[in-house]
């Protein structure tokens, strides 16, 4: 049923401006929720940073920016949903147009710039879903894990303080919190990945998490990094993340690079971060490079370019315990979620495996030995 409704809606959405289509998709999910997806095969379940995931497939941040439809997405079959990026104060983001499809490449460029309704609006919605009746309905749908992706306001005088404030506010209603310092569309934000600044940021964020844990309970803190980091900088980032005892990392965000193989050469000149199929090889390489440096200190979430069951499995074998999709849904629709599950289950059947854990990082060393993606 989900795939049928998705096939009906996709031509309409593709006929619209990309940002208008995104807004319509949110409204459709809000007012006409999808039917409940079948309960997941238990072989897809994983326990990652202390949370029980019914399957490893997540909706990446960027789709449900203001926490409007997380439970509708969980009903559609995602194992978890990450909302945001949420900023402390409302901000409009960059001027439109700021979202572009590369149809021939099955990619997307965005320069949205953390457009957000702000923390108050999102917190109100997330607190409401924690009510007993709503929480019970979410649990009955097979999953209730909702992560919150947080970012600094563009004009903030103290961006580190923004992250601390958001950790303090959202820890009580978040399954986990992701510190997003890797968007290319907020000037200077990626500078927070520099070693000295990052060490201060993570120290203060983890301290804030510990302060509120007595009331909020344990809240995993994840760090989301860019796929454009030089490997020397990645060494620093991983070392600091390990020293500051973060619970996981997401690898990675969109890229400012433009692969030479892109066919949509005119649209490719638009400023912003590139996602979708053209990002896959770079994101996978950075994931594997991160995996070998982390040395099982914490798990990784793989994002970037997943548009099939095979690419999702490849992401897991490169080092991801969980995966996130977004741009692939633009071109494949929600049927992609079911396809990924079927591919993973087929692999388990073929290899006689009881679960996915043995696949995690199985190809990481081989991926790091390949030629660097162009």
C-alpha positions as CSV (number, residue, x, y, z in Angstrom):
1,X,0.0,0.0,0.0
2,X,2.8,2.4,0.9
3,X,4.5,1.8,-2.5
4,X,1.2,2.3,-4.3
5,X,0.5,5.6,-2.7
6,X,4.1,6.7,-3.2
7,X,3.9,5.9,-7.0
8,X,0.8,8.1,-7.2
9,X,2.3,11.0,-5.4
10,X,5.8,11.1,-7.0
11,X,4.9,12.4,-10.4
12,X,3.0,15.3,-8.8
13,X,6.0,16.1,-6.5
14,X,8.5,16.0,-9.4
15,X,6.3,18.5,-11.4
16,X,6.8,21.1,-8.6
17,X,9.7,23.3,-7.6
18,X,11.8,21.1,-5.3
19,X,11.2,23.1,-2.2
20,X,7.5,23.4,-2.9
21,X,7.4,19.6,-3.4
22,X,9.2,19.1,-0.1
23,X,6.6,21.3,1.6
24,X,3.8,19.3,0.0
25,X,5.3,16.0,1.1
26,X,5.4,17.2,4.7
27,X,1.7,18.3,4.5
28,X,0.7,15.0,3.0
29,X,2.4,13.1,5.8
30,X,0.9,15.4,8.4
31,X,-2.7,15.2,7.3
32,X,-2.9,11.9,5.5
33,X,-0.4,9.6,7.3
34,X,0.7,6.5,5.5
35,X,-0.6,3.1,6.5
36,X,1.4,1.1,9.0
37,X,4.3,-0.7,7.4
38,X,4.7,-4.5,8.2
39,X,6.6,-5.2,11.4
40,X,10.3,-5.8,10.8
41,X,12.0,-9.1,10.6
42,X,13.9,-9.5,14.0
43,X,17.1,-10.2,12.1
44,X,17.2,-6.6,11.1
45,X,17.2,-5.4,14.7
46,X,20.4,-3.8,16.1
47,X,21.4,-2.3,19.5
48,X,23.5,0.8,18.8
49,X,24.7,3.4,21.3
50,X,22.4,1.9,23.9
51,X,19.2,2.1,21.8
52,X,17.2,-0.7,20.2
53,X,16.6,-0.1,16.5
54,X,14.0,-2.4,14.8
55,X,15.9,-1.9,11.5
56,X,19.1,0.1,10.5
57,X,17.4,2.5,8.1
58,X,16.9,6.1,9.2
59,X,15.5,9.2,7.7
60,X,18.3,11.7,7.6
61,X,18.1,15.2,9.0
62,X,16.9,17.8,6.5
63,X,13.6,16.3,5.6
64,X,11.6,16.9,8.8
65,X,13.4,20.1,9.8
66,X,10.9,21.2,12.4
67,X,9.8,17.8,13.9
68,X,6.4,17.9,12.2
69,X,6.0,14.3,11.1
70,X,8.5,11.9,12.8
71,X,5.8,9.4,13.8
72,X,4.3,9.3,10.2
73,X,7.8,8.4,9.0
74,X,8.2,5.7,11.6
75,X,4.9,4.2,10.5
76,X,6.3,4.1,6.9
77,X,9.0,1.7,8.0
78,X,12.0,3.7,9.0
79,X,13.9,2.2,12.0
80,X,14.6,5.7,13.2
81,X,14.1,9.4,12.2
82,X,16.4,12.3,12.7
83,X,14.6,15.7,12.7
84,X,16.2,19.1,12.2
85,X,18.6,20.8,11.8
86,X,17.0,22.9,14.6
87,X,18.5,26.2,15.7
88,X,17.9,28.0,19.0
89,X,16.1,30.9,17.4
90,X,13.9,30.9,14.2
91,X,15.7,31.9,11.1
92,X,14.7,31.9,7.4
93,X,17.8,30.4,5.9
94,X,19.2,31.5,2.5
95,X,17.1,33.2,-0.2
96,X,15.2,31.0,-2.7
97,X,15.8,29.3,-5.0
98,X,18.0,27.1,-2.8
99,X,17.2,23.5,-3.7
100,X,18.0,21.9,-7.0
101,X,17.5,18.5,-8.6
102,X,20.2,17.0,-10.8
103,X,17.8,14.5,-12.5
104,X,20.3,12.9,-14.9
105,X,22.7,12.3,-12.0
106,X,20.0,11.5,-9.4
107,X,21.5,14.1,-7.1
108,X,20.4,17.2,-5.2
109,X,22.1,20.5,-4.4
110,X,20.9,22.5,-1.5
111,X,21.9,25.8,0.1
112,X,19.0,26.0,2.5
113,X,21.1,27.4,5.4
114,X,19.5,25.9,8.5
115,X,16.0,27.3,7.8
116,X,14.3,26.6,11.1
117,X,11.2,27.5,13.0
118,X,13.5,27.5,16.1
119,X,13.8,25.4,19.3
120,X,10.5,26.5,20.9
121,X,8.3,25.2,18.0
122,X,10.2,21.9,17.7
123,X,10.3,21.3,21.4
124,X,6.5,21.8,21.7
125,X,5.9,19.1,19.1
126,X,8.4,16.7,20.5
127,X,7.1,17.1,24.1
128,X,3.6,16.4,22.8
129,X,4.7,13.1,21.2
130,X,6.1,12.0,24.5
131,X,2.5,12.0,26.0
132,X,1.6,8.4,27.0
133,X,-1.0,7.8,24.3
134,X,1.2,9.1,21.4
135,X,4.2,7.3,22.8
136,X,2.2,4.0,22.9
137,X,1.0,4.4,19.3
138,X,4.6,5.1,18.2
139,X,5.9,2.0,20.0
140,X,3.1,-0.1,18.4
141,X,4.2,1.0,15.0
142,X,7.5,-0.9,15.5
143,X,9.8,1.9,16.3
144,X,10.0,5.2,18.3
145,X,13.6,6.4,18.0
146,X,13.7,10.1,17.1
147,X,17.0,11.8,17.0
148,X,17.4,15.6,17.0
149,X,20.0,17.3,14.8
150,X,21.0,20.7,16.3
151,X,22.9,23.6,14.8
152,X,23.9,27.2,15.6
153,X,22.1,30.3,14.4
154,X,23.8,32.1,11.5
155,X,24.2,35.3,13.4
156,X,25.0,33.8,16.8
157,X,27.7,35.6,18.8
158,X,28.7,32.3,20.5
159,X,27.9,29.2,18.4
160,X,29.3,26.8,21.0
161,X,26.8,28.2,23.5
162,X,24.0,27.5,21.0
163,X,24.9,23.8,20.9
164,X,25.1,23.7,24.7
165,X,21.7,25.4,25.0
166,X,20.1,23.0,22.6
167,X,21.5,19.9,24.3
168,X,20.1,21.1,27.6
169,X,16.7,21.8,26.1
170,X,16.3,18.7,23.9
171,X,17.9,15.9,25.9
172,X,14.6,15.1,27.8
173,X,12.7,14.5,24.5
174,X,15.5,13.1,22.3
175,X,16.4,9.5,21.7
176,X,19.8,11.0,20.7
177,X,21.2,14.4,19.8
178,X,23.4,15.1,16.7
179,X,25.8,18.0,16.8
180,X,25.8,19.2,13.2
181,X,29.0,21.2,12.5
182,X,29.3,20.1,8.9
183,X,26.7,22.0,6.8
184,X,28.4,24.0,4.0
185,X,25.6,26.5,3.9
186,X,26.2,28.5,7.1
187,X,29.3,30.6,6.7
188,X,32.1,29.5,9.1
189,X,30.2,26.5,10.5
190,X,32.7,23.9,9.3
191,X,35.5,25.8,11.1
192,X,34.1,24.1,14.2
193,X,35.7,20.9,12.9
194,X,39.1,22.4,13.6
195,X,40.9,20.6,16.4
196,X,41.1,23.3,19.1
197,X,37.5,24.6,18.5
198,X,36.1,21.1,18.3
199,X,37.7,20.0,21.5
200,X,36.1,22.9,23.4
201,X,32.7,22.3,21.7
202,X,32.6,18.6,22.5
203,X,33.8,19.1,26.1
204,X,31.0,21.6,26.7
205,X,28.4,19.6,24.9
206,X,29.2,16.4,26.8
207,X,29.3,18.3,30.1
208,X,25.8,19.7,29.3
209,X,24.6,16.2,28.6
210,X,25.9,15.0,31.9
211,X,24.4,17.9,33.8
212,X,20.9,17.2,32.6
213,X,21.1,13.4,32.6
214,X,19.7,13.2,36.2
215,X,16.4,14.4,34.9
216,X,16.6,13.5,31.2
217,X,18.3,10.1,31.5
218,X,21.2,9.1,29.3
219,X,21.1,10.8,25.9
220,X,23.6,9.7,23.3
221,X,25.5,12.5,21.6
222,X,26.6,12.1,18.0
223,X,28.9,14.2,15.8
224,X,28.1,14.8,12.2
225,X,31.1,15.5,10.0
226,X,31.7,16.6,6.4
227,X,32.9,14.2,3.7
228,X,35.3,16.9,2.5
229,X,37.7,16.7,5.5
230,X,41.4,16.1,4.6
231,X,42.5,12.9,6.2
232,X,44.9,14.7,8.6
233,X,41.9,16.7,9.9
234,X,39.9,13.5,10.1
235,X,42.7,12.1,12.4
236,X,42.2,15.1,14.7
237,X,38.4,14.9,14.6
238,X,38.3,11.2,15.5
239,X,40.9,11.5,18.2
240,X,39.0,14.4,19.9
241,X,35.6,12.5,19.5
242,X,37.2,9.5,21.2
243,X,38.8,11.5,23.9
244,X,35.6,13.4,24.7
245,X,33.7,10.1,24.7
246,X,31.0,11.0,22.1
247,X,28.6,8.1,21.5
248,X,28.8,8.0,17.7
249,X,29.5,9.8,14.5
250,X,27.5,10.4,11.3
251,X,29.6,10.3,8.1
252,X,28.8,12.4,6.4
253,X,27.0,15.6,5.3
254,X,26.8,17.0,1.8
255,X,29.9,17.8,-0.3
256,X,31.0,21.1,-1.8
257,X,33.0,19.1,-4.4
258,X,31.6,18.5,-7.9
259,X,32.6,15.2,-9.5
260,X,33.7,15.5,-13.1
261,X,31.3,12.8,-14.1
262,X,28.2,14.9,-13.4
263,X,25.9,15.2,-16.4
264,X,23.8,18.1,-15.2
265,X,26.7,20.6,-15.7
266,X,24.6,23.7,-15.6
267,X,22.8,22.9,-12.4
268,X,26.0,21.6,-10.9
269,X,27.3,25.2,-10.9
270,X,24.8,26.2,-8.2
271,X,26.4,26.9,-4.8
272,X,25.6,24.5,-2.0
273,X,26.1,20.9,-0.8
274,X,25.7,18.0,-3.2
275,X,23.9,14.9,-2.1
276,X,22.4,11.8,-3.7
277,X,24.1,9.2,-6.0
278,X,27.1,11.4,-7.0
279,X,28.1,11.6,-3.3
280,X,28.1,7.8,-2.6
281,X,31.8,6.9,-3.4
282,X,33.2,9.9,-1.5
283,X,30.9,9.4,1.5
284,X,31.7,5.6,1.5
285,X,35.4,6.3,1.4
286,X,35.2,8.8,4.3
287,X,33.1,6.3,6.3
288,X,35.6,3.5,5.9
289,X,38.5,5.9,6.8
290,X,36.6,6.9,9.9
291,X,35.8,3.3,10.8
292,X,39.4,2.2,10.8
293,X,40.4,5.2,12.9
294,X,37.6,4.8,15.5
295,X,38.7,1.2,16.3
296,X,35.3,0.2,17.7
297,X,35.3,3.0,20.2
298,X,31.8,3.9,19.1
299,X,29.5,3.1,16.2
300,X,29.0,5.0,13.0
301,X,26.0,6.1,11.0
302,X,26.6,6.1,7.2
303,X,24.9,8.7,5.1
304,X,25.3,9.9,1.5
305,X,24.2,8.4,-1.8
306,X,22.2,5.4,-0.7
307,X,19.6,4.8,-3.4
308,X,19.3,0.9,-3.5
309,X,19.6,-2.1,-1.2
310,X,23.1,-2.8,-2.6
311,X,24.4,0.7,-1.7
312,X,22.9,0.4,1.8
313,X,24.6,-2.9,2.3
314,X,27.8,-1.4,0.9
315,X,27.6,1.4,3.5
316,X,27.2,-1.2,6.3
317,X,30.2,-3.2,5.0
318,X,32.2,0.0,4.9
319,X,31.7,0.6,8.6
320,X,28.1,1.8,9.3
321,X,26.0,0.2,12.1
322,X,23.1,2.3,10.9
323,X,22.4,4.1,7.6
324,X,20.4,7.2,6.7
325,X,18.6,8.1,3.4
326,X,17.1,11.2,2.1
327,X,18.1,12.3,-1.4
328,X,17.6,8.7,-2.7
329,X,13.9,9.0,-1.7
330,X,13.5,12.0,-4.1
331,X,14.1,9.7,-7.0
332,X,13.2,6.2,-5.7
333,X,10.4,7.1,-3.3
334,X,9.5,5.3,-0.1
335,X,9.7,2.0,-1.9
336,X,13.5,2.3,-1.3
337,X,13.0,1.5,2.4
338,X,11.4,-1.8,1.6
339,X,14.0,-2.6,-1.1
340,X,16.8,-2.1,1.4
341,X,15.2,-4.4,3.9
342,X,14.7,-7.1,1.3
343,X,18.3,-6.8,0.2
344,X,19.6,-7.1,3.7
345,X,17.4,-10.1,4.5
346,X,18.5,-11.8,1.2
347,X,22.1,-11.3,2.2
348,X,21.5,-12.8,5.6
349,X,19.8,-15.8,4.0
350,X,22.6,-16.2,1.5
351,X,25.3,-16.0,4.0
352,X,23.6,-18.0,6.8
353,X,23.8,-15.0,9.2
354,X,21.5,-14.4,12.1
355,X,21.9,-10.6,12.1
356,X,23.7,-7.7,10.6
357,X,26.6,-7.3,13.1
358,X,29.1,-9.4,11.1
359,X,28.7,-7.2,8.1
360,X,29.6,-4.0,9.9
361,X,33.1,-2.8,8.6
362,X,33.8,-6.1,6.8
363,X,35.0,-4.2,3.7
364,X,36.4,-1.1,5.4
365,X,40.1,-1.9,4.9
366,X,39.5,-2.8,1.3
367,X,37.6,0.5,0.7
368,X,40.5,2.5,2.1
369,X,42.9,0.8,-0.3
370,X,41.0,1.9,-3.4
371,X,41.9,4.9,-5.5
372,X,40.5,8.1,-4.1
373,X,37.1,8.9,-5.6
374,X,37.1,11.7,-8.2
